[in-house]
Amino acid sequence: MIITKLKIKKYKSIEDMTLEFVKGKNIIVGQNNCGKSNIISAINLVIGEKYPPKRFDDNFYFQNYDNFTIALELSNCVEFDTTYLKNYNQKTGLYRLEPSTSYLKYSPDELDELGYGNSVEWKTSDEIIEVIKKAKHIYITLFSKKNEDSVYTLSMDLGDSNLYKFKYFSQELLSSFITSAIIPSERNLKSGISRK
């Protein structure tokens, strides 16, 4: 899978940004202190943390805002590690929703309160694997509000005029799709070069 789009709202120094990526290498270039590192840390926060924090310090929020959203769109969903799902012996619930991006940040509890609990379809691991492979896009969204637990959601667009959202998913499932790692840049070349 590859990241095709990143949306960030009210995160650190970024008020509102959408980036589209192409297959292959993508390079982010800009002046010092323009937010390049915050873009990378936003991606890593969503797909790089094995045990992501439930709550965030004030410095994670843009200026005086009390919430932030980071959303990733993934494409090329055919290839992913199915080991976790094949060993998962329970059925997984999927909400079937209208194809609106407004549903991306809703938590399962909020969807149940809105009456969508009856639209949950329970699928076996093999059925979930097939659904994921058919997905045109997978959306991973992090919504955080000060002094409240953050909400991570996982949704899929199968191209059939519906949005499917996982009722529950684990970080292991997320890691089977895609993971990130940050390799820090060396700002001081003299200290980065060893003399022998």
C-alpha positions as CSV (number, residue, x, y, z in Angstrom):
1,M,0.0,0.0,0.0
2,I,1.1,3.6,-0.6
3,I,0.1,6.9,0.9
4,T,-1.7,8.9,-1.8
5,K,-3.1,11.8,0.3
6,L,-2.5,13.5,3.7
7,K,-4.9,16.0,5.3
8,I,-3.8,17.9,8.5
9,K,-6.0,20.3,10.4
10,K,-4.9,22.3,13.5
11,Y,-1.8,20.1,14.2
12,K,1.3,21.9,15.7
13,S,2.2,24.7,13.2
14,I,-0.1,23.5,10.5
15,E,-3.6,25.1,10.4
16,D,-5.0,23.4,7.3
17,M,-3.1,21.4,4.7
18,T,-3.7,18.7,2.0
19,L,-0.8,17.0,0.3
20,E,-1.1,14.5,-2.6
21,F,1.7,12.0,-3.1
22,V,2.8,10.0,-6.2
23,K,4.0,6.5,-6.4
24,G,7.7,6.3,-5.8
25,K,9.8,8.8,-3.9
26,N,8.3,12.0,-2.7
27,I,10.5,14.9,-1.4
28,I,9.2,17.7,0.9
29,V,11.2,20.8,0.5
30,G,10.9,24.2,2.2
31,Q,12.6,26.8,4.3
32,N,13.5,26.2,8.0
33,N,10.6,26.2,10.4
34,C,7.9,26.0,7.7
35,G,6.5,22.7,9.0
36,K,8.3,20.0,7.1
37,S,9.1,18.0,10.2
38,N,5.5,18.4,11.4
39,I,4.3,16.8,8.2
40,I,6.6,13.8,8.8
41,S,5.6,13.6,12.5
42,A,1.9,13.7,11.6
43,I,2.3,10.7,9.3
44,N,4.4,8.9,11.9
45,L,1.8,9.6,14.6
46,V,-0.9,7.8,12.5
47,I,1.0,4.8,11.2
48,G,4.4,4.6,13.0
49,E,3.4,4.3,16.6
50,K,2.9,0.8,17.9
51,Y,1.3,2.1,21.0
52,P,0.1,5.6,20.2
53,P,-0.7,7.9,23.1
54,K,-4.3,8.4,24.0
55,R,-3.9,12.1,24.9
56,F,-1.6,14.8,23.7
57,D,0.2,17.8,25.3
58,D,-0.9,21.3,24.4
59,N,2.0,21.8,22.0
60,F,0.4,19.2,19.6
61,Y,-2.5,21.7,18.9
62,F,-2.3,24.6,16.5
63,Q,-2.4,27.9,18.4
64,N,-5.4,28.1,20.7
65,Y,-7.4,25.3,19.1
66,D,-8.6,22.4,21.2
67,N,-8.6,19.6,18.6
68,F,-6.6,18.4,15.6
69,T,-7.2,15.9,12.8
70,I,-4.7,13.9,10.7
71,A,-6.1,11.7,7.9
72,L,-4.2,9.4,5.5
73,E,-5.5,8.0,2.3
74,L,-3.9,4.7,1.2
75,S,-4.1,3.1,-2.3
76,N,-2.9,0.0,-4.0
77,C,-4.5,-2.1,-1.3
78,V,-4.0,-5.6,-3.0
79,E,-0.7,-6.3,-1.3
80,F,-0.5,-6.4,2.5
81,D,0.5,-8.8,5.2
82,T,-2.5,-11.0,5.9
83,T,-0.8,-13.0,8.8
84,Y,-2.5,-11.0,11.6
85,L,-6.0,-11.4,10.1
86,K,-5.6,-15.1,9.3
87,N,-4.7,-15.7,12.9
88,Y,-7.6,-13.5,14.2
89,N,-10.4,-16.0,15.0
90,Q,-13.2,-13.5,15.7
91,K,-15.6,-11.8,13.4
92,T,-15.0,-8.1,12.6
93,G,-17.8,-5.5,12.4
94,L,-18.0,-3.1,9.4
95,Y,-20.4,-0.2,9.3
96,R,-21.9,0.4,5.8
97,L,-22.3,4.2,5.4
98,E,-23.0,6.8,2.8
99,P,-19.8,7.8,0.9
100,S,-19.2,11.0,2.7
101,T,-15.8,12.0,4.1
102,S,-17.6,13.5,7.1
103,Y,-17.9,10.0,8.5
104,L,-14.2,9.5,8.5
105,K,-13.6,11.0,12.0
106,Y,-16.7,9.6,13.7
107,S,-15.9,7.0,16.4
108,P,-17.9,3.8,16.5
109,D,-19.6,5.1,19.7
110,E,-20.7,8.2,17.8
111,L,-22.0,6.1,14.9
112,D,-24.0,3.9,17.3
113,E,-25.5,7.1,18.9
114,L,-26.5,8.3,15.4
115,G,-28.3,5.0,14.8
116,Y,-25.8,3.3,12.5
117,G,-25.3,0.3,14.8
118,N,-27.9,-1.6,12.8
119,S,-25.8,-1.2,9.6
120,V,-22.9,-3.3,11.0
121,E,-22.0,-6.3,9.0
122,W,-20.0,-9.0,10.8
123,K,-17.4,-10.7,8.7
124,T,-14.9,-13.5,9.1
125,S,-11.1,-12.9,8.7
126,D,-11.1,-14.3,5.2
127,E,-14.0,-12.0,4.2
128,I,-12.2,-9.0,5.7
129,I,-9.1,-9.8,3.7
130,E,-11.1,-9.9,0.5
131,V,-12.9,-6.7,1.3
132,I,-9.5,-4.9,2.0
133,K,-8.1,-6.2,-1.3
134,K,-11.1,-4.8,-3.2
135,A,-10.7,-1.3,-1.6
136,K,-9.9,1.6,-3.9
137,H,-8.8,3.6,-0.9
138,I,-8.3,3.0,2.8
139,Y,-8.5,6.0,5.2
140,I,-6.8,6.1,8.5
141,T,-7.9,9.1,10.6
142,L,-6.7,10.4,14.0
143,F,-8.9,12.9,15.8
144,S,-7.7,14.4,19.0
145,K,-9.4,16.7,21.4
146,K,-7.7,18.2,24.5
147,N,-8.3,16.3,27.7
148,E,-10.1,13.5,25.9
149,D,-8.9,10.1,24.5
150,S,-7.9,10.3,20.9
151,V,-9.9,8.4,18.3
152,Y,-8.3,6.4,15.5
153,T,-10.6,5.1,12.8
154,L,-10.1,2.9,9.8
155,S,-12.4,3.2,6.8
156,M,-12.6,1.9,3.2
157,D,-14.0,2.9,-0.2
158,L,-14.7,-0.1,-2.3
159,G,-16.1,2.0,-5.2
160,D,-19.6,0.7,-4.7
161,S,-21.2,4.0,-3.4
162,N,-20.6,3.1,0.2
163,L,-18.0,3.9,2.9
164,Y,-17.1,1.0,5.2
165,K,-15.7,1.7,8.6
166,F,-14.3,-0.8,11.1
167,K,-16.2,-1.0,14.3
168,Y,-12.9,-2.0,16.0
169,F,-9.4,-2.5,14.7
170,S,-6.0,-3.1,16.4
171,Q,-2.7,-1.5,15.8
172,E,-1.5,-4.9,14.6
173,L,-4.0,-4.8,11.8
174,L,-2.9,-1.3,10.9
175,S,0.8,-2.4,11.0
176,S,-0.1,-5.2,8.5
177,F,-1.1,-2.5,5.9
178,I,1.7,0.1,6.3
179,T,4.3,1.4,8.8
180,S,6.6,4.3,9.0
181,A,10.0,5.0,10.4
182,I,11.7,8.3,10.8
183,I,15.4,8.7,9.9
184,P,16.5,12.0,11.4
185,S,18.4,14.4,9.3
186,E,21.9,15.5,10.3
187,R,21.9,19.3,10.8
188,N,25.5,19.6,11.8
189,L,27.7,17.9,9.2
190,K,30.9,18.3,11.3
191,S,29.4,16.3,14.2
192,G,28.1,13.7,11.8
193,I,31.5,13.0,10.3
194,S,33.8,10.9,12.4
195,R,37.6,11.2,12.1
196,K,39.9,8.3,12.3
